[in-house]
Amino acid sequence: MYVIIECTISVPVMVFYLSAFLLGLCLSAMGLGIFITMKIFRIPDITTDGSYTLGAAVTAVLLTQGWPIWAVIPITLIAGAAAGVLTVDKPFLQYP
């Protein structure tokens, strides 16, 4: 005997919840980066916020200019790494 269960949730509502879940997964990496720098290393560094924003800006500009995605991703990673390197505080190297 089969039991038929009717779904009472409409498709737009499920799309909303799925997109919210995916956005939370994307932003959890930034939250984890901020947690690590603030709580574990005890260094007030907000490079994580700036590098995510810089990466988004570089990606948006390059994609709107017609660059292929396989070329945009390494350039975005290099831009984020450059933001991290340029904001390194010299006393950070003296911490144990």
URJOHU-V246415 format. One record per run of one state. SS is the DSSP state (hx for helix, st for strand, lp for the rest). FROM is the first residue (numbers start at 0). LEN is the number of residues. If there is no record, write none. Layout:
# URJOHU-V246415
ss=SS from=FROM len=LEN
ss=SS from=FROM len=LEN
This chain:
# URJOHU-V246415
ss=lp from=0 len=10
ss=hx from=10 len=30
ss=lp from=40 len=6
ss=hx from=46 len=18
ss=lp from=64 len=4
ss=hx from=68 len=18
ss=lp from=86 len=3
ss=hx from=89 len=5
ss=lp from=94 len=2
